[in-house]
Amino acid sequence: MSQRFLLYAIDDGDWHTVTEIAEELEWPMQEIVEAAKYLAQGRFIHYDEQTEKVKLQPWVRKYPRGEWIKPGKRSTGTISIPADGSVTLQETLIQNGLGVEAEVYFMVVDDKLVELLITKGRQAPSQPPC
């Protein structure tokens, strides 16, 4: 998961619950919590574990936004591609040649694909040879 997507989701500087972020990004809660802990260790965000809320650190909001925020209407999502499968995302064919399931995290800004992160998906248990 790209932690930047979490930063994009809280770029207004207000407090947000991890549940709200998980719903917006359509990611599992555990991934959001792990990203929040990681970004809090680096002091990029405040993470209150008791209330499960996060907030962008003021110094990050002062940083030139072109470096981490892409202006405009944005959408994020995740696509799973089976081993040796493919998907088309905004007229772009993405093929998986990894031999295991792949997860593609993406961001679309103003109807244009601007970022992709491709990771190995969870491996299915191997089957014994026949």
N, C-alpha and C positions, 0 to 999 in steps of 0.2 A: 504494500500500500504506500502511496506517496503521501507523506505527512503534509505536503503543501496543500493537498485538497482539503485537509482539516483546517488549515489556516485560511483558505478561501472561504470556507463556510462560516468563519467567525470574524471576518475582516471588519465588521462594524464596531468592534471594541466592546460590545455588550456581553453579558454572561449568557451562555448557552448550555443546555443540558446535553449530556452525551447521548441520551435517547433521541433528542431532537436532531442532533448531528447525524446519528446513525440512520435515521429515517430520511434525512435530506440526501445523504450520500449513498443510501441504499447499501450500507456495509454492516457486517455483524458488529454487535456492541463490543465484543472482546477486541476487535481490531481498533475501534475508536478509542477504547480505554488504553490499549497499548501505545497508540500514537500519542494520546494526551500525556501519558506518563513520560514518554520519550521527549516530547516537546517541552514539558515542564522541567525536566532535568537540564535541558539546554537553556532554560529561562526565556523561551519564546512565548510561552503562555502561562497563565495561572491555572492550576488544576486543583480544585477543591474536591478531594476524594469523598468527603462526607456527604456533600450535596450533589456530587457527580456533575459539577458545572465547570466550564472552562471559559477563559476570557483571554484575549490577545494582550500581551504586555504592551504598555504604552510606547516603549522605545521601538518596537517592531512596527507599530502604526506610523511612526515618524520616518521610517526607512523609505527610500524611494520606491513607491508602489509598483513601478514598472518591473522591478526585480522579482516580485512574488505575487502580485495581483494583476490579473488581466481584466481590464474594464469591460463592461457590457453585460448582456444577459448571458448567464452561463448555466450549463447543465453538466452534471457528472454522472457516471454510471460504471457498471462492471458487466462484462460479458465473459462467460466461460466458453472456451473452445475445446472440444474433445480432442484427444490425441489424433493427429493426422487429419483434423477437421479444418473448417474455415468459416469465416463470417464476413459480411460486408458491412462496413460502418461508414456512412457518408460517402458512398461511392468508392470506398477504398477496401480492397480485398485484403483480409488479414488471414494468413495461413499458419497453422500450427504444425511445425515439423519436429517438435520436441520429443514425441513419443509418449508424453504424459499430458494430462489436461492442463491448459494454460488459462490464466485469468488476465483479462485486459481491462485495466482501469482507464477511463478516458474523460476528457473535458472538452466540451463544445462551448465556444463563446461566439455570440451573435451568429449562430447557425454555421460556424466553421470549426472543424476539428483542430484543436490547438495543442493537445497533449495526450500521449499514450504512455502507459506503464504496463509492461508485460511481465508476468511472473508465472512460475510453475504453480499449477493448482495442486490441490490435495491429491496424492497418489492413491489410486484404488489398490486394494491388496492384490498381490500378484497371484496368478493362477498357476497351478502345477502344469507342467507340460503333459500333453496327451500321449 
